[in-house]
């Protein structure tokens, strides 16, 4: 008899070492990229993180909606409780340091960035001020809030989508969202690269892939095959940033990293993964030690600019 497995159900609420390790890799890639110590496409860590975020939030929504105890108020309250305290600490630190370091013009830009961060529209603010790959981006201590804004905007959409459409329509609707976003992203990456980089509509396919992973029900044989493919997938996640294609981003490089992340998420096996204590400890240390690196690094850049 054939059985099905839904990845979001593989573990109901237990710690998933593979996800924590992927988070650690994502953060480390981005931080190393911004230190400029090595020349590689570490910005792909953001694409990796989007897939993880889509998977986690959709898994939560799916379980609560299917159990018929979903509440919009409770969902958004949990999001605010999880996000706002840390965000306020970061913003307070940045603002406190800004008056001693930034020029008057930079302070004016920072004010706009702070408002954008509080309203979760930092991606639009960043789009209007500078490109992510431009030198001016190195002087924006709150630039990293753009990806958080993209996630929060997606989180506004997904509960509405899953709550108001029938369960059997989830998969085709989200798949359509992913394909539409891929098409828009491919077009804008070639014609308006900054828009393709920052806008939620062009990043929704990455979050949507994670959502698909949380929704889809795999046959046992398919799950077994994906489990075997996890090691090559992890290798791809680690290697692609060092051998980028040079094509517009988000593009083929992002697609490779996101699809590899999808394989890791879908191929998860709790019987062999969850007791890997060294991986769990390392992942937690990586994340905790790198959360504040961006804005402290940006202020250090302003104090000691490269010659």
N, C-alpha and C positions, 0 to 999 in steps of 0.2 A: 504494500500500500504506500502511495506517495504522500509525503508530508511536506508542509511548508514552514518556512522560518521567516519571521519579520525581524530584521536587525535591531529595531528599537526594543524588541521584546527579549533579545538574547540575554540581557540582564535588565531587570526592571528598574532598579535604582542604584545598583552597586557601582563601585568605582571601575572605570574601564581604563586599564593601563595603556592600551593602544591609543586611545584618544588623548590622554594626558601626554604621551610621548610625542604624538603628532603636534600637539599644541607647543610643546617645548621646541620641536624642530622649527615650527613656523616662526616663533618669536626669535629664535636664535638666528635664523636666516635674515630676518629683517634688521635685527640689531647689527649683525656683522656687515650687512650691506651699508648701513648708515655710518659705521665707523670708518669706512673707506680703506680698511686695512688690506682687503683683497678685492679684486675686480671680478665680480660675479653677479648673477641676477638674483640676489637675495630678496628682492621685492616680491618674488613668487611666494614667499611665506604668507603674504596677505591672501593670495588666492587659496592657499591651503587652509588658512583659518576660516575663510568664508564657507567652504564646504563643511567643515566641522561644525560651525555655528548653525548652518541650515539643518544639519542632521540632528543636532541636540534639541533645538527649539521645536522642530517638527515632531520629534519623538515625544516630547512632553505634551504637545497639543494633541497628537493622535491618541495617546493613552487617555487623556482627560476627556476628550470629546467622545471617544468610543465608550467610556465608562459613564457618560452622561452627567459628569459633575464639573464641566468646564465653566469658568466664570471669567468674563473679560476683565472685570475689576480686579479680581484676584491675580490674574495673569500679569496685568500691567503693574500692579502693586509689587509683585515679586521682582519684576524686571527693574523697577525703580529702586527697590531695596537693595538689589544686588549691584546695581550700577552706580547710582548717584553718590553714595558716600565716598567711594574711591575717586570718582570724577571730581568732586568738590575739593578733595585734598590736592589732587594734581593741579587744578585750576588755581587754588589759593597759593600753592607753592610758586607756580609760574608767574602769577601776578605780583607776588611779593618780591621776586627777584628782578622782574622786568624793569622797574624804575631805576635800578642801579646799573643796568647793562644795555638796554635797548635805546636807540635813538628816538626822537620825537615821532618821526614818521613810522618807525617800527612799532612804537607804542600805539599809534592810531590803528595800525593793521591788527595788532594784538587784541585791541578792544573788540574789533569785528570778529576775530577768531573766538574770543571768549563767549560772545553772544551766540555765535554759531554752534559752539560746543554745548551750551545750555539748552538750545532749541533743537539739537540733533540735526543740524543742517550744515555741519562742518565741511561736508564734501562739496557743497555748493560754494561755500566761502573759499575753500582751497582752489576750486576751479576758477573762481573769479580773480584770485590773487596771483597764483603761480602754478606752473607745471610741476609735477612731482619730481621730475628728473632734472629740473633747472637748478642752477646754483643758488638762486634766491630761496629755494625750499630749505636750504640749510640754516636759514635764519628764522624759521617759524617753529617755535617750541611746541605749538599745539597742532602741528600738521597731522600727527598720528590720530587725531580725533576723527578724521575723515572716514576711516574704515568703520569706526564705531557708529557713525551716523548712517552709513549704508546699512549696517546690520539692523539698527533700530527702525529704520524706515521699512525694511523687509519684515520686521517683526510686527509692524502695524498692519501690513497686508495679509500675512499668512494666517493669523487667527480668523480674520473675516472670511478668507477664502475657504478654509477647512470647515468652519462652523456653518456656513450658509449653503454649501453645495453638498450633494449626497456623497456618502463614503465611497461608493463605487466609481464616482467621477473624479476622485482626488488624483489618481495616477495620470489619466489623460490630460487633466487640466494643468497640473504642475509640469508635465512633460511639454505641453504646448507653451507654457511660460518659459521653460528652459530654452526651447528651440527658437522662440521669438527673440529672447534676450541674446542668444548666440548670434543670430543674424544681425541684430542692431549693433552689437559689440564689434562684429567683424567689419561692418560698414564704417562705423565711427572711428575705429582704430586706424583706418587708412585715411580718413578725411578730416576728422576732428579728434586727434589722439587724447587731448586733455579731457574732453567730455567722455570718451570711452573709458578713461582711467577712473574718473571720479563718480560718475553717475550711477545711481542705484539700478536703473533700467539696463545698463550694460554690465552690471555685476550680478544681477539677479540669477543668471544661469549658474553661477558658481554656488550660491546659496541654494538654488533650486536643485542642483545635483545632490546636495546633502539632504534636502527634503525628500527627494525620490528614494534615497537610501533608507530613510526612516519609514516610508510608506510601503515600498514594494515587499511582496511576500515571495521568497525564493524557494524553489524546490530543493530538496536535500542535496541532490547531485550537483546543482548549480552552486550551492553554498560550499560544498566540498571543493569544487574546482576553484572558487574564489579564495578559499583558505590557502590552497597551494600556491596561488599567485601573489600572496601578500608580500613575500620576501622580494621578488622582482619589483613589485610596486613600490615598496619602501626604498629600494635602490634607485628607482626612477626619481622619486621625490628628492633624494639627496644629490643625484647626479645632474638632473636637468638644469638647476641653477648655475652649475659650473660650465655647462656646454649649451648656452642659449642659442636659438636659431637666428636671433637678430631681427626677427619679424616684429611688426607693431604689436604693442601690448595693451590690453590683454588679447592674446592670440594663441598660436600653437603651443608655446611654452606653457602658458596657463592651462590650456586644455590637457596637456600631458600630465601636469602636476595634479590637476583636479580629478582626472580619471583614475590616476594612481591612488589618490586619497579615497576615492569611491570604492576601489577594490579592497583597500585596507579595512574600511568601515563595514562593507558587506561580508567580507570573509572572516570576520571576528569569530573566534572560538573561545568561550570563557573557560573551558576545561584546560586549555593549555596556555592562556594568556594572563590570567588575572593574578597569579601568584608570583609574578616576576617583580619581586620587591626592589632589586637594583634599578630596573627601568622606571618603576614608579617613583623612587626617591630622586633619581637624576632628573626626571621630567619636572618634578615639583620644584627642585632647586633652580633649574634653568628658568622657569617661568617667574619665580619669586625674585630672582636676582636681576632680571632684565626688564621688568615692568616700567621702571622709571628711567631707563637708559636714554630714551629719545630726548626728553626735554632737558635733562642734565647735560647730555652730549651737545645739544644745540647751544646751550648757554656757554659751554666750554669752547665751542667753535667760535663764538662771538668774542670771547675774551682772548683766545689764542688762535686767531685765524691762520690757516696754512699759508706759507709764503709762495 
